[in-house]
Amino acid sequence: MKEKTVKMKFTGFECNLLINGIFEWRNMLLEQGKPTEDVDVLILKIINKAECK
């Protein structure tokens, strides 16, 4: 079964807000000693593929 793909366009401000929020979430996980691999993958996907305009 094929996964559903969703494409979104963000303004520069929205893109920065999204990335900063995910980084804060990642930092909270690090403080709690929880793994961050999945969050790291998400951050890379957003940075590499997001259409931030």
TORZALO-986322 format. One record per residue: residue number from 1; residue in one letter; x, y, z of N, C-alpha, C in turn. Coordinates in nm, 4 decimals. Layout:
<sites>
<i:NUM; aa:A; n.X:X; n.Y:Y; n.Z:Z; ca.X:X; ca.Y:Y; ca.Z:Z; c.X:X; c.Y:Y; c.Z:Z>
...
</sites>
This chain:
<sites>
<i:1; aa:M; n.X:0.0836; n.Y:-0.1175; n.Z:0.0000; ca.X:0.0000; ca.Y:0.0000; ca.Z:0.0000; c.X:0.0886; c.Y:0.1246; c.Z:0.0000>
<i:2; aa:K; n.X:0.0574; n.Y:0.2198; n.Z:-0.0867; ca.X:0.1372; ca.Y:0.3407; ca.Z:-0.1006; c.X:0.1006; c.Y:0.4426; c.Z:0.0071>
<i:3; aa:E; n.X:0.2046; n.Y:0.5053; n.Z:0.0641; ca.X:0.1816; ca.Y:0.6086; ca.Z:0.1642; c.X:0.1285; c.Y:0.7353; c.Z:0.0981>
<i:4; aa:K; n.X:0.0423; n.Y:0.8052; n.Z:0.1676; ca.X:-0.0128; ca.Y:0.9296; ca.Z:0.1175; c.X:0.0903; c.Y:1.0409; c.Z:0.1385>
<i:5; aa:T; n.X:0.1117; n.Y:1.1218; n.Z:0.0354; ca.X:0.2057; ca.Y:1.2329; ca.Z:0.0424; c.X:0.1282; c.Y:1.3633; c.Z:0.0456>
<i:6; aa:V; n.X:0.1702; n.Y:1.4516; n.Z:0.1356; ca.X:0.1069; ca.Y:1.5824; ca.Z:0.1471; c.X:0.2140; c.Y:1.6879; c.Z:0.1230>
<i:7; aa:K; n.X:0.1864; n.Y:1.7821; n.Z:0.0339; ca.X:0.2792; ca.Y:1.8917; ca.Z:0.0071; c.X:0.2188; c.Y:2.0201; c.Z:0.0601>
<i:8; aa:M; n.X:0.3024; n.Y:2.0961; n.Z:0.1285; ca.X:0.2562; ca.Y:2.2217; ca.Z:0.1856; c.X:0.3560; c.Y:2.3318; c.Z:0.1504>
<i:9; aa:K; n.X:0.3067; n.Y:2.4520; n.Z:0.1340; ca.X:0.3930; ca.Y:2.5668; ca.Z:0.1101; c.X:0.3839; c.Y:2.6590; c.Z:0.2312>
<i:10; aa:F; n.X:0.4992; n.Y:2.7075; n.Z:0.2738; ca.X:0.5060; ca.Y:2.7946; ca.Z:0.3894; c.X:0.5738; c.Y:2.9252; c.Z:0.3524>
<i:11; aa:T; n.X:0.5380; n.Y:3.0305; n.Z:0.4225; ca.X:0.6139; ca.Y:3.1548; ca.Z:0.4108; c.X:0.7449; c.Y:3.1326; c.Z:0.4855>
<i:12; aa:G; n.X:0.8398; n.Y:3.2217; n.Z:0.4649; ca.X:0.9672; ca.Y:3.2110; ca.Z:0.5365; c.X:0.9471; c.Y:3.2122; c.Z:0.6866>
<i:13; aa:F; n.X:0.8559; n.Y:3.2977; n.Z:0.7342; ca.X:0.8283; ca.Y:3.3064; ca.Z:0.8774; c.X:0.7696; c.Y:3.1758; c.Z:0.9296>
<i:14; aa:E; n.X:0.6718; n.Y:3.1215; n.Z:0.8574; ca.X:0.6083; ca.Y:2.9964; ca.Z:0.8996; c.X:0.7077; c.Y:2.8809; c.Z:0.9009>
<i:15; aa:C; n.X:0.7947; n.Y:2.8777; n.Z:0.8022; ca.X:0.8949; ca.Y:2.7718; ca.Z:0.7940; c.X:0.9903; c.Y:2.7808; c.Z:0.9137>
<i:16; aa:N; n.X:1.0377; n.Y:2.9004; n.Z:0.9443; ca.X:1.1263; ca.Y:2.9193; ca.Z:1.0597; c.X:1.0560; c.Y:2.8829; c.Z:1.1891>
<i:17; aa:L; n.X:0.9303; n.Y:2.9186; n.Z:1.2018; ca.X:0.8532; ca.Y:2.8869; ca.Z:1.3212; c.X:0.8403; c.Y:2.7354; c.Z:1.3385>
<i:18; aa:L; n.X:0.8102; n.Y:2.6656; n.Z:1.2303; ca.X:0.7971; ca.Y:2.5208; ca.Z:1.2330; c.X:0.9283; c.Y:2.4542; c.Z:1.2719>
<i:19; aa:I; n.X:1.0360; n.Y:2.4921; n.Z:1.2075; ca.X:1.1670; ca.Y:2.4311; ca.Z:1.2353; c.X:1.2112; c.Y:2.4603; c.Z:1.3786>
<i:20; aa:N; n.X:1.1937; n.Y:2.5839; n.Z:1.4241; ca.X:1.2320; ca.Y:2.6178; ca.Z:1.5619; c.X:1.1506; c.Y:2.5392; c.Z:1.6641>
<i:21; aa:G; n.X:1.0214; n.Y:2.5208; n.Z:1.6369; ca.X:0.9371; ca.Y:2.4434; ca.Z:1.7281; c.X:0.9806; c.Y:2.2981; c.Z:1.7365>
<i:22; aa:I; n.X:1.0177; n.Y:2.2405; n.Z:1.6230; ca.X:1.0627; ca.Y:2.1012; ca.Z:1.6231; c.X:1.1974; c.Y:2.0892; c.Z:1.6937>
<i:23; aa:F; n.X:1.2851; n.Y:2.1886; n.Z:1.6770; ca.X:1.4123; ca.Y:2.1867; ca.Z:1.7491; c.X:1.3900; c.Y:2.1946; c.Z:1.9006>
<i:24; aa:E; n.X:1.2926; n.Y:2.2751; n.Z:1.9436; ca.X:1.2615; ca.Y:2.2828; ca.Z:2.0871; c.X:1.2124; c.Y:2.1481; c.Z:2.1385>
<i:25; aa:W; n.X:1.1276; n.Y:2.0813; n.Z:2.0601; ca.X:1.0777; ca.Y:1.9485; ca.Z:2.0958; c.X:1.1951; c.Y:1.8508; c.Z:2.1081>
<i:26; aa:R; n.X:1.2879; n.Y:1.8570; n.Z:2.0116; ca.X:1.4054; ca.Y:1.7701; ca.Z:2.0135; c.X:1.4892; c.Y:1.7949; c.Z:2.1387>
<i:27; aa:N; n.X:1.5075; n.Y:1.9225; n.Z:2.1731; ca.X:1.5854; ca.Y:1.9556; ca.Z:2.2927; c.X:1.5185; c.Y:1.9030; c.Z:2.4197>
<i:28; aa:M; n.X:1.3849; n.Y:1.9090; n.Z:2.4256; ca.X:1.3128; ca.Y:1.8542; ca.Z:2.5414; c.X:1.3346; c.Y:1.7037; c.Z:2.5512>
<i:29; aa:L; n.X:1.3320; n.Y:1.6349; n.Z:2.4372; ca.X:1.3562; ca.Y:1.4907; ca.Z:2.4372; c.X:1.4969; c.Y:1.4592; c.Z:2.4857>
<i:30; aa:L; n.X:1.5951; n.Y:1.5386; n.Z:2.4422; ca.X:1.7329; ca.Y:1.5181; ca.Z:2.4864; c.X:1.7460; c.Y:1.5366; c.Z:2.6374>
<i:31; aa:E; n.X:1.6801; n.Y:1.6385; n.Z:2.6918; ca.X:1.6840; ca.Y:1.6633; ca.Z:2.8365; c.X:1.6242; c.Y:1.5470; c.Z:2.9145>
<i:32; aa:Q; n.X:1.5238; n.Y:1.4816; n.Z:2.8564; ca.X:1.4575; ca.Y:1.3685; ca.Z:2.9221; c.X:1.5282; c.Y:1.2365; c.Z:2.8949>
<i:33; aa:G; n.X:1.6350; n.Y:1.2397; n.Z:2.8162; ca.X:1.7094; ca.Y:1.1188; ca.Z:2.7853; c.X:1.6388; c.Y:1.0263; c.Z:2.6879>
<i:34; aa:K; n.X:1.5464; n.Y:1.0812; n.Z:2.6112; ca.X:1.4716; ca.Y:1.0012; ca.Z:2.5142; c.X:1.5389; c.Y:1.0091; c.Z:2.3771>
<i:35; aa:P; n.X:1.5180; n.Y:0.9081; n.Z:2.2920; ca.X:1.5808; ca.Y:0.9090; ca.Z:2.1591; c.X:1.5225; c.Y:1.0178; c.Z:2.0692>
<i:36; aa:T; n.X:1.6069; n.Y:1.0703; n.Z:1.9813; ca.X:1.5638; ca.Y:1.1787; ca.Z:1.8924; c.X:1.5805; c.Y:1.1445; c.Z:1.7446>
<i:37; aa:E; n.X:1.6089; n.Y:1.0195; n.Z:1.7134; ca.X:1.6358; ca.Y:0.9830; ca.Z:1.5745; c.X:1.5209; c.Y:1.0181; c.Z:1.4812>
<i:38; aa:D; n.X:1.3988; n.Y:0.9871; n.Z:1.5208; ca.X:1.2831; ca.Y:1.0159; ca.Z:1.4351; c.X:1.2636; c.Y:1.1660; c.Z:1.4152>
<i:39; aa:V; n.X:1.2869; n.Y:1.2428; n.Z:1.5208; ca.X:1.2740; ca.Y:1.3887; ca.Z:1.5114; c.X:1.3836; c.Y:1.4439; c.Z:1.4206>
<i:40; aa:D; n.X:1.5040; n.Y:1.3878; n.Z:1.4307; ca.X:1.6142; ca.Y:1.4304; ca.Z:1.3443; c.X:1.5798; c.Y:1.4079; c.Z:1.1973>
<i:41; aa:V; n.X:1.5211; n.Y:1.2928; n.Z:1.1663; ca.X:1.4811; ca.Y:1.2624; ca.Z:1.0289; c.X:1.3767; c.Y:1.3634; c.Z:0.9820>
<i:42; aa:L; n.X:1.2810; n.Y:1.3949; n.Z:1.0682; ca.X:1.1768; ca.Y:1.4917; ca.Z:1.0333; c.X:1.2367; c.Y:1.6291; c.Z:1.0054>
<i:43; aa:I; n.X:1.3299; n.Y:1.6727; n.Z:1.0883; ca.X:1.3951; ca.Y:1.8021; ca.Z:1.0686; c.X:1.4661; c.Y:1.8053; c.Z:0.9333>
<i:44; aa:L; n.X:1.5400; n.Y:1.7002; n.Z:0.9019; ca.X:1.6114; ca.Y:1.6956; ca.Z:0.7747; c.X:1.5158; c.Y:1.6975; c.Z:0.6559>
<i:45; aa:K; n.X:1.4052; n.Y:1.6255; n.Z:0.6671; ca.X:1.3071; ca.Y:1.6249; ca.Z:0.5586; c.X:1.2493; c.Y:1.7643; c.Z:0.5372>
<i:46; aa:I; n.X:1.2189; n.Y:1.8322; n.Z:0.6445; ca.X:1.1602; ca.Y:1.9659; ca.Z:0.6329; c.X:1.2607; c.Y:2.0624; c.Z:0.5722>
<i:47; aa:I; n.X:1.3841; n.Y:2.0580; n.Z:0.6193; ca.X:1.4855; ca.Y:2.1499; ca.Z:0.5688; c.X:1.5164; c.Y:2.1222; c.Z:0.4220>
<i:48; aa:N; n.X:1.5254; n.Y:1.9955; n.Z:0.3859; ca.X:1.5637; ca.Y:1.9601; ca.Z:0.2489; c.X:1.4493; c.Y:1.9707; c.Z:0.1479>
<i:49; aa:K; n.X:1.3262; n.Y:1.9453; n.Z:0.1901; ca.X:1.2170; ca.Y:1.9354; ca.Z:0.0931; c.X:1.1095; c.Y:2.0424; c.Z:0.1079>
<i:50; aa:A; n.X:1.1138; n.Y:2.1166; n.Z:0.2154; ca.X:1.0065; ca.Y:2.2157; ca.Z:0.2369; c.X:1.0167; c.Y:2.3276; c.Z:0.1337>
<i:51; aa:E; n.X:0.9015; n.Y:2.3696; n.Z:0.0882; ca.X:0.8953; ca.Y:2.4838; ca.Z:-0.0023; c.X:0.8630; c.Y:2.6065; c.Z:0.0806>
<i:52; aa:C; n.X:0.9669; n.Y:2.6680; n.Z:0.1312; ca.X:0.9513; ca.Y:2.7863; ca.Z:0.2153; c.X:0.9736; c.Y:2.9095; c.Z:0.1293>
<i:53; aa:K; n.X:0.8689; n.Y:2.9909; n.Z:0.1179; ca.X:0.8795; ca.Y:3.1115; ca.Z:0.0342; c.X:0.8462; c.Y:3.2344; c.Z:0.1130>
</sites>
